[in-house]
Amino acid sequence: MNKQTGLSILLIVLILGSIVGMSIGARPEIDTTYQDFEEDLNIPSEMYLGETEAIVSEMFSELIIASKTDVFEQTKIENDLIAIEGVKRSSIQFNKDTQEEIILIAKIVIDPLLQEEIIAEINNLEYLTSEPIEIYKQARVEINNTVNFRKGEDENKTIDYDFVDYIVDAVVNVNTLKKDKIQGQLQASFKGEVLEYVILYETTNLTSSPSLVFDEQEISIIEWNEKYRYSTNTNYLNENDENSIKESIPEIEKVTIVPDYTLVYQGLDINISQEDLNISEIEAIDYNLDETKISFIADYNLSNYEEIKEKLIENGFLEENKTKDFKKKYLLESSVEINDITEKITPLDLELENIEKEAILDVEKITLQEEEYSYSEKTYPVWLNYPEDVNKQTIVFNVQAYVTRQDIMFLMLDKKIEE
């Protein structure tokens, strides 16, 4: 439940002022208190909003539920909530949002072990009509920085307030955990520049939000499969397909054709834009020092390549400056080692680049940027050079991983090129 975009029902109610004093759960005593001030009836309380990062220091077994509703019988709703297994106490109140619609705000004390089942039952209550029903938890967070507050109706009126080891009540996502780093919106009441109270509403969980991590990692090889891949290249006009290759080489079980539709030139003294060329099949033109690269769209079918070459020549992309033309790669896979592979592919106008064998890597635990992550897939198949790598027990890889908390959601490995 990520509330980065737009205001939730609960946040609107917080801003309007509703649930600050609505507490049904006991709170342990803590040393940190809000600043004492001498009440001056001539200074009005004013509401300010700010944004900050914070660390979750304490979680409570209370859920806050916010939803539109078409039932307004308080006793019925409280009884329905109490009837859910794992709900120990409930308290509700009604408020209005900015469109003057009635909003139900319920707070329930729960058995944390049954949280998932309780949330499912709440979502089954037909008279809670918001989509989705908003469900949060009570928490306390620690703030240790200066926050710039702005007055709700007058953003030019601001207060900078220095929080030093401040403990603040918070409303957080149901999946937020103790020690998580979160970002949130602060609602605070000030008398002049003296803080009366403050509450934080989580907008983003920085700890659980997916992030991309890069690193190098030495990874163990568990085993080798009897699967071989022969990488070959050829002229882009080669018309062999999977069937013709399998007919010529029965050991081949899979053929992958990878076209490389890029042109590379050197020594050109031109700087013509893609728009000036007006060739729709060209995806990009990159000028890099003495080298110029023209990339074509992925599904280009070569039907008018000769015409395009003529137009390129007319605009100064001369053939004598071309260092790379179109080409194709054929990746040929087999479950047996083909000893005479070069002799078999030569009649097909294929040139052997390298041979690889499939290895299975142990990726159950990977350390990235000094943090250990778990990967549910546990193993990762990868093609490694054959026979150069077959006696190695570990290989160093460049790793890209999308992670959340300590879990890897997506993993990509690329063998590091030895310098």
C-alpha positions, 0 to 999 in steps of 0.5 A: 500500500504505497501512498506516494501519489495522492492523499489517502482518506486517512491522511485527509482525516489527519490533516482535518484533525480527527484521530490524534486523541483516539487511543484504545491501546496502552502505551509504555512510558518513554523518556522523550516528551514534547517541549513544555510551554507556558500556555498563552491564550493569546497565541492560537494553535496552528496546523503545519505539515512537513516531510521527513525520514524516520526510523521505526522504533516501536510497533503496536498491535493495533490496526487503523481502518479508514473507509467510506461506509453506507452503515452508520450504526456504531454498535453494529460495526464494533460488534462485527469487528470484535466478532473477528477472531483475533480482534481484542478491542475495537473503537470507531468514530465517523468524520468527513473528508474534503467532499463532505462524505462520511468516513469511518475510522476504526481502531482495533487491538489484534493478535499480531499472529492473526493479522493477515486473517483479520485483514482478509475478514475486514476486506469482506465487510460489504459496508466498507465501500472504499476501494481499497479499504485503507488499513494501517498500524500504530507505531512510534518512530525516531526523528533526528533531523531538522524539518521544514514545516509549512502552514497548510493554507499559507505555504509561504509561512514556514517553521524549521524545527530541530528534532533531536532523538525525538520519538513521535507517534506514527501511522504506518503500513501494515507490512512495516517492521521495527527498524525500517527506515520510512519517509512520511508526512508530519502533521504538527500543531504549533503555538507560535514556534512552540510545538504542541504535538506531532504525528507522522503518516508513512508515505514510503517504506524506504527499507522495503521499497525495491532498489537496484544494487550493483556489485561484484561477487564470487559465486560457487558452481554447484554442478555442470549440465550436459548442455553445450552452446556454440556461438557463431556469426555470419553475414546478415544475408545468411538465410539458414533457419532453425530447420535447415540447421537441424537437418544439416547437424542432427545433434543441434536441438535448439537454434536462436538467431540474434540479428545485430543491425548496427552500422559503425563508421570511423573517420566521418566529418559529419554530424547529421541528425536522425531527423535530417536523415528521415529514415524511420527504420533508424532508431538512433545515431550516436557520435562518439569521438571518431566513431559513429554508430547507427542503430536500427529498430529491433524488428527491421526486416532488411527489405529496403536495406539497399535503398537505405545504404544509398541514402546514407552514402548520399548523406556522407556515410561512405562505405570506405569508412564503414568498419562494421556492417549488419551481421547475424549470430546463430546460437546452437544448443546441444546436449552432447559435445560435438567434436567436429563442430567447425567442419559441420557449420562451415558449409552453412557459412557460419563461423565459430566464435566460442563454445560454452557449457551450462553451469548451475550456480549457488545463489541462495545467499549473495552478499552485495554492498556488504549486505547479505541477501536471500534468493528464493530461486536458490540456483542460477543457470549460466553459460560459461566458457568451455573448456576453460572454466570447467575445472573452476569452483567459483567464478566472479560475476558482475551482479545486478539485483532488485532487492527488497529488505534482505530478499532478491526479487530479480537477479542478473549475472554477467561473468566479469571479463578478466583484465 
